[in-house]
Amino acid sequence: MAIIEVDGLTKRYGGRTALDGVSFSVEEGEIFGILGPNGAGKTTAVECLEGLRRPDAGTVRVLGLDPQADARELHQRIGVQLQRTGLPGSIRVREALELYTSFYASPRDPAELLAQWGLEERRNTRVRSLSGGQAQRLYIALALVGAPRVAFLDELTTGLDPQARRATWDLIRRIRDDGVTVVLISHFMDEAEELCDRLAVFDAGRVVATGSPGGLIEEATGGGGRMRFRPAGELDLALLAGVPGVTDVRRSGRHVVVTGRGDFATAVTSVLARNHIVVADLRIDQRTLDDAYLALTGGPSPRD
Ligand SMILES: Nc1ncnc2c1ncn2[C@@H]1O[C@H](COP(=O)(O)OP(=O)(O)OP(=O)(O)O)[C@@H](O)[C@H]1O
C-alpha cells in the first residue's frame, strides 16, 4: 500500500522552478531513498511532504492526508529529523527528549528511547559534548518520539567515520523493522545501494528514475560488470564465450577478462567449476549505483 503519493508536484521560488511535475510513491514499510545532485529539488520535495512548503501545483498525500490542509494531524504522525544546528548545545540529552514528548499527544517513553538508542549513559550530557555518532542517534531518537508511521531522515551519515556510518545503517534498518516507513535523503551512493528498498533519482527538478537499487543498475547500465582471473591450466576461451550474459572474453597477459550483463559472473563461475578449471587472482567488479547515477544524471555522484 502506498503511504506517500506525489503526483505532478511543482514548486517555484520566484522565477526559478525547483520542482517540475515530480511524481513518485512510497510503499508502507520500505526505506525509500531520495537521491540527486545539489539543487536537484530533494529538500524542496521533502519539505512539501512534511507540510513545510506549499506546492504550486500537483497533489501530495502522506498517510492519506494533505500536508497543507491536514498539517496538524500529519505532524502527530510523522517524524522529522532535526538538522544538527536545531538544538541548543547546552540542552542535555534527557531534556531534549522530554521537550520533544511535549509536542505529541501520544509520545513514546523517553527512558525507553534512551535505552533503545544506546544513550542511557549520556542522558545527562549536554548535546554539544556528544560524539558525532551519539548526536546522530539522539537526532534519530528525537524523530521517533511521536511514534511516527513515517520518518524523514536527511543526510544522516555526513561527517561520520566509516564505523559510525555502518552503525547508523543498522539503526535505520531497525527503524524499518519496527514498522516505520523511512524516507532518506542521501548523497551517498553506497549508502543508498546498501539501505534503500527503492529510490527516486532527482535531477534538475525532475524525477529521472525510480526503482530498486538493483533494478536501476540493471536499467541504466545493463548491470553486470567485469571479471578477471588467472586460470591455473589450459582454458579454451570459447567455453566462456557462449555463457549466458557474457558479452566479451579476452586474454590480458596471463589473465582472462570476461565482460557481461546481469548475473553473468555466477554463470561463468559455474561453467569453470563444471570443467574443473581452477582460477587464481579472481576479481569481480560489478556495476554499482554510482555507475547507474552517472548514466542517469550525466554527472559523477555528488561526493566523488
Ligand atoms: N527558499 C528558497 N528560495 C529560493 N530558491 C530556493 C529556495 N530553496 C531552494 N531554492 C532553489 O531551488 C532549487 C532546489 O533546491 P533544493 O534545496 O530543494 O535542492 P536539493 O536537491 O535539496 O539540494 P542540496 O542537495 O544542495 O540540499 C535550487 O536551485 C535552490 O537554489
The ligand as an SDF file (V2000), in Angstrom:
LIG
                    3D

 31 33  0  0  0  0  0  0  0  0999 V2000
   13.9850   29.3140   -0.1720 N   0  0  0  0  0  0  0  0  0  0  0  0
   14.4140   29.3030   -1.4350 C   0  0  0  0  0  0  0  0  0  0  0  0
   14.3470   30.4200   -2.1940 N   0  0  0  0  0  0  0  0  0  0  0  0
   14.7720   30.4410   -3.4750 C   0  0  0  0  0  0  0  0  0  0  0  0
   15.2910   29.3610   -4.0980 N   0  0  0  0  0  0  0  0  0  0  0  0
   15.4010   28.2200   -3.3930 C   0  0  0  0  0  0  0  0  0  0  0  0
   14.9710   28.1330   -2.0250 C   0  0  0  0  0  0  0  0  0  0  0  0
   15.2070   26.8800   -1.5860 N   0  0  0  0  0  0  0  0  0  0  0  0
   15.7510   26.1980   -2.6220 C   0  0  0  0  0  0  0  0  0  0  0  0
   15.8670   27.0050   -3.7020 N   0  0  0  0  0  0  0  0  0  0  0  0
   16.3800   26.6130   -5.0390 C   0  0  0  0  0  0  0  0  0  0  0  0
   15.5830   25.5380   -5.5080 O   0  0  0  0  0  0  0  0  0  0  0  0
   16.3860   24.5460   -6.1290 C   0  0  0  0  0  0  0  0  0  0  0  0
   16.2090   23.2120   -5.4200 C   0  0  0  0  0  0  0  0  0  0  0  0
   16.7660   23.3030   -4.1080 O   0  0  0  0  0  0  0  0  0  0  0  0
   16.7180   22.1360   -3.0260 P   0  0  0  0  0  0  0  0  0  0  0  0
   17.3370   22.6620   -1.7780 O   0  0  0  0  0  0  0  0  0  0  0  0
   15.3610   21.5850   -2.9520 O   0  0  0  0  0  0  0  0  0  0  0  0
   17.6840   21.0640   -3.7140 O   0  0  0  0  0  0  0  0  0  0  0  0
   18.4310   19.8420   -3.0510 P   0  0  0  0  0  0  0  0  0  0  0  0
   18.3680   18.7620   -4.0810 O   0  0  0  0  0  0  0  0  0  0  0  0
   17.8950   19.5310   -1.7250 O   0  0  0  0  0  0  0  0  0  0  0  0
   19.9160   20.3700   -2.9390 O   0  0  0  0  0  0  0  0  0  0  0  0
   21.0450   20.0340   -1.8420 P   0  0  0  0  0  0  0  0  0  0  0  0
   21.4890   18.6580   -2.1470 O   0  0  0  0  0  0  0  0  0  0  0  0
   22.0930   21.0400   -2.1780 O   0  0  0  0  0  0  0  0  0  0  0  0
   20.4460   20.2020   -0.4940 O   0  0  0  0  0  0  0  0  0  0  0  0
   17.7960   25.0600   -6.0960 C   0  0  0  0  0  0  0  0  0  0  0  0
   18.0540   25.6940   -7.3320 O   0  0  0  0  0  0  0  0  0  0  0  0
   17.7870   26.0630   -4.9740 C   0  0  0  0  0  0  0  0  0  0  0  0
   18.7380   27.0900   -5.2140 O   0  0  0  0  0  0  0  0  0  0  0  0
  1  2  1  0
  2  3  1  0
  2  7  2  0
  3  4  2  0
  4  5  1  0
  5  6  2  0
  6  7  1  0
  6 10  1  0
  7  8  1  0
  8  9  2  0
  9 10  1  0
 10 11  1  0
 11 12  1  0
 11 30  1  0
 12 13  1  0
 13 14  1  0
 13 28  1  0
 14 15  1  0
 15 16  1  0
 16 17  2  0
 16 18  1  0
 16 19  1  0
 19 20  1  0
 20 21  2  0
 20 22  1  0
 20 23  1  0
 23 24  1  0
 24 25  2  0
 24 26  1  0
 24 27  1  0
 28 29  1  0
 28 30  1  0
 30 31  1  0
M  END
$$$$
